[in-house]
Structure formats: C-alpha cells, structure tokens
C-alpha cells in the first residue's frame, strides 16, 4: 500500500504527463485533442488549467487560446 508521500509523487507525475501531452497536441495543431485532454482534469482544477494554458499559448497559438477563453466565458 502506498503512503501519502508516494501518492503525492504519483499524482505529480500524472499531472506532469497530462500537461505535457496537452501541450504536445497544441504544438502539433491538434487543438481538439488538446481540448479532450483538458476534459480529463478534475472539474475543480480544469478552469485553472484552461486559464493557464490560454495565457501560455496566447502569443504563439492565438486560435487555441481564443477557444479556451470562449469555453471559460461560456461556463
């Protein structure tokens, strides 16, 4: 049975992998796939992640950032 420290590290690994996968989809222009990845986030953290990605990709991927902002506005 894993202790709390091991579970925390495992969760960090999962979060890191999901962030990397989402970013890779954006870099490849696979915006719909990136949006699917965002739906894997727990509801409480999804909005925070969407805001963060909209800021991070605003300059290089304005179409994707606009999609994220539109989704956030419609929540």
N, C-alpha and C positions, 0 to 999 in steps of 0.2 A: 504494500500500500504506500503510495507516495505521500510525503509530508507536504505541508503548506508551501515550503520553500521550493520544492521540486515542481509543484503545480503552478506556482507563480512563474517559474522559469519556462515551463512548458507553454503557458498562456502567452508569455512574451514572444516565444518562438512562433506561435501560431499567428499572433498579431503581426509580427515582422514579415512572415511569409505572405500573409494576405495583403499587406501594404505593398510588398514587392511585386506580387502578381498583378494587383490592380494597376500599379504604375507601369508595368511592362505592357499591359493591354493598351494603356493610353499612349505610350511611346510608339506602339505599332499601329495606332489609329483605330484600334478595336474598342471604340467607346461603349458600344452596347455590352461587350463582355466585361469591361471595367465597371459598368453600372450594375451588372449582375453580381459582381464581387462585392459591391457595396451593400447589396441586399443580404449578404452573409453576416454583416455586422449586427450585433445586438441592437435593438431599436434605440436604446438609450445612448449608444455611442455612435450610431450611424450618422446622425446630424453633425456631430463634432467632426467626424472623419470627412464628411462631404464638404464642410466649410474649409477644412484644412487643405483638401485637395483642390478646391476651387481657387484658393489663394496660390497654392504651389504651382498650378498649371495655367494660371490666368494669362501669363505673357506668351508662353510657347504653344499652348493649346487652348486658345480662347473659345473655340466652339464647345469643347468639353467643359470648360469652366462655366460657360453660359448655360449648358444643360444642367449642371449641378445647381447653379443659382436658381434656375427656374424650378427645379424639383424642390429646393428648400423653400421657395416662395409659396409653392402650392401645398405645403404641409399644413 
